[in-house]
Structure formats: C-alpha cells, structure tokens
C-alpha cells in the first residue's frame, strides 16, 4: 500500500491558494476541472514530494455548500496492487466496503472513527468483475 493524498474541501480557490502556495510554500502539481461533476481538484505538494504521493488535494465544489463539523476534510487515499484482493481482505476482517470497486479502480471504507479512506488501484483499472460490479453502496463515504 502507498499513501497518496489527503483531500480538503475549500470555499474559495484564490484564498486557499494564497494560503497553501504563497504563504505555506506548497507547489501546484496539477489541476482537474470536472464540468459534469461541477468541481475543481487542485493537487499541491511540498518541495520534497513527488508528482503522485504525499499530496494535498484541494476540492472546490462549484455549487456552494457550508462545511460544518469537519465536513471540509475529505479523505485519505492509498493505492494498492490489487483492489479486489484488498477489499476482500478488508471484508473478511469485518470492514464494510462503503463504495465497492465496481469500476475495478476505486473503493471507499471508513475508519473506526468515521474517517473516509479511498483505495485506488495502482496503475490501470482491473477488469470489471463480480461480485464487485453489482455491489451497492453502503452508507456514505
């Protein structure tokens, strides 16, 4: 397993970039604007981080939302060599897969304290297969 990023929701891109880049010294590594999902992702890294790990993901949702009770904290993300094997092992250990890896690429679970953890397939997505492709979401992530 490899640590990838931590996601934080932001309310103002310019204000957040001023803080994280201009004042804290992080560097913008990449940006994704998703018209369909109506959000922007901005990945930042410290000077000693590489392009894919140890990143801070700033998520700006185009439709305004008031973030309360820690809702602005999103999730921790880890990549794994085989997402199906990882999820199967977690389920065998009594962990609920809140968002199953139906696409062979992404799943979500929650820690005992309710922290969302994103599990991503390392490299290309695996071929879609059962029982994962027909599993429903459970709760929220």
FENQUISUL-V494261 format. One record per residue. N is the residue number from 1. PHI is phi in whole degrees, 0 to 359 (NA if undefined). D_FIRST is the distance of its C-alpha to the first C-alpha in Angstrom with 2 decimals. Layout:
BEGIN
n: (N | N)
phi: (PHI | PHI)
d_first: (D_FIRST | D_FIRST)
END
This chain:
BEGIN
n: (1 | 2 | 3 | 4 | 5 | 6 | 7 | 8 | 9 | 10 | 11 | 12 | 13 | 14 | 15 | 16 | 17 | 18 | 19 | 20 | 21 | 22 | 23 | 24 | 25 | 26 | 27 | 28 | 29 | 30 | 31 | 32 | 33 | 34 | 35 | 36 | 37 | 38 | 39 | 40 | 41 | 42 | 43 | 44 | 45 | 46 | 47 | 48 | 49 | 50 | 51 | 52 | 53 | 54 | 55 | 56 | 57 | 58 | 59 | 60 | 61 | 62 | 63 | 64 | 65 | 66 | 67 | 68 | 69 | 70 | 71 | 72 | 73 | 74 | 75 | 76 | 77 | 78 | 79 | 80 | 81 | 82 | 83 | 84 | 85 | 86 | 87 | 88 | 89 | 90 | 91 | 92 | 93 | 94 | 95 | 96 | 97 | 98 | 99 | 100 | 101 | 102 | 103 | 104 | 105 | 106 | 107 | 108 | 109 | 110 | 111 | 112 | 113 | 114 | 115 | 116 | 117 | 118 | 119 | 120 | 121 | 122 | 123 | 124 | 125 | 126 | 127 | 128 | 129 | 130 | 131 | 132 | 133 | 134 | 135 | 136 | 137 | 138 | 139 | 140 | 141)
phi: (NA | 231 | 291 | 250 | 202 | 242 | 253 | 231 | 278 | 236 | 259 | 214 | 299 | 299 | 297 | 292 | 294 | 301 | 291 | 289 | 267 | 290 | 261 | 275 | 94 | 289 | 246 | 285 | 259 | 197 | 220 | 232 | 256 | 247 | 298 | 297 | 277 | 59 | 210 | 236 | 249 | 234 | 260 | 243 | 217 | 287 | 304 | 268 | 272 | 268 | 286 | 234 | 233 | 68 | 268 | 252 | 261 | 268 | 247 | 250 | 273 | 295 | 270 | 297 | 210 | 271 | 265 | 232 | 61 | 82 | 299 | 289 | 281 | 265 | 196 | 263 | 229 | 226 | 260 | 227 | 288 | 216 | 296 | 293 | 296 | 297 | 293 | 297 | 298 | 297 | 297 | 298 | 272 | 88 | 273 | 280 | 271 | 293 | 231 | 295 | 280 | 301 | 268 | 72 | 227 | 222 | 218 | 227 | 228 | 235 | 286 | 302 | 265 | 88 | 281 | 287 | 233 | 270 | 246 | 242 | 292 | 292 | 74 | 291 | 299 | 283 | 300 | 295 | 209 | 279 | 277 | 297 | 295 | 252 | 284 | 273 | 294 | 233 | 67 | 237 | 225)
d_first: (0.00 | 3.80 | 6.80 | 9.42 | 12.61 | 15.03 | 17.89 | 21.47 | 24.50 | 27.53 | 31.21 | 32.51 | 30.81 | 33.40 | 33.43 | 29.65 | 29.47 | 32.38 | 30.52 | 27.02 | 28.34 | 31.92 | 31.72 | 28.19 | 27.72 | 24.54 | 24.75 | 24.46 | 22.09 | 22.64 | 24.43 | 24.51 | 27.63 | 27.44 | 31.06 | 30.42 | 28.02 | 30.16 | 27.55 | 26.46 | 23.01 | 23.13 | 20.12 | 20.96 | 19.59 | 20.91 | 22.63 | 19.96 | 17.05 | 16.31 | 16.91 | 13.50 | 11.59 | 13.11 | 15.51 | 17.94 | 18.82 | 22.46 | 23.56 | 27.30 | 28.75 | 32.10 | 33.77 | 34.34 | 32.90 | 33.45 | 30.25 | 31.02 | 29.32 | 26.06 | 25.82 | 25.17 | 21.69 | 19.46 | 15.80 | 12.43 | 9.98 | 6.26 | 5.67 | 4.81 | 7.25 | 9.68 | 10.24 | 13.32 | 12.10 | 9.48 | 12.46 | 14.86 | 13.26 | 13.25 | 16.82 | 17.90 | 16.96 | 19.25 | 16.99 | 18.75 | 17.08 | 19.11 | 18.49 | 17.70 | 16.15 | 19.73 | 19.14 | 16.31 | 14.28 | 13.85 | 13.89 | 14.54 | 14.76 | 16.45 | 16.07 | 19.20 | 20.62 | 20.32 | 17.64 | 16.19 | 12.46 | 11.76 | 9.16 | 9.68 | 9.95 | 9.11 | 12.73 | 15.60 | 15.82 | 16.31 | 19.92 | 21.01 | 21.74 | 23.07 | 22.70 | 20.22 | 22.70 | 25.35 | 23.48 | 24.76 | 23.14 | 23.60 | 24.55 | 23.09 | 19.76)
END
